[in-house]
Amino acid sequence: MKRIPCQDCPAITPAERRRLILGDEVIARIRARVAEAPDPSPELVEQLRRILTNPGGTVPKAGPAVCCEGPDSE
């Protein structure tokens, strides 16, 4: 008897898992819609490149250290 992997089987690739979940017809429709989409503008590509290379944004600079036992503590 041939075993058919389930969608949770670790022995299948992500593409095989998507095919099991969605089916060939849905995947074909998705690919057709993607093919219809226009190419992104150079500005959009640059914005996405900046976001993906630094997803958290700029790192704030650390302020001066403050001691919890300073003259203002009670």
Contacts in CASP RR format, 6 or more apart in sequence:
PFRMAT RR
TARGET T0000
AUTHOR 0000-0000-0000
METHOD contacts of the structure
MODEL  1
MKRIPCQDCPAITPAERRRLILGDEVIARIRARVAEAPDPSPELVEQLRR
ILTNPGGTVPKAGPAVCCEGPDSE
5 11 0 8 1.000
5 12 0 8 1.000
5 16 0 8 1.000
5 20 0 8 1.000
6 20 0 8 1.000
7 17 0 8 1.000
7 20 0 8 1.000
7 21 0 8 1.000
12 20 0 8 1.000
18 27 0 8 1.000
19 27 0 8 1.000
22 30 0 8 1.000
40 48 0 8 1.000
END
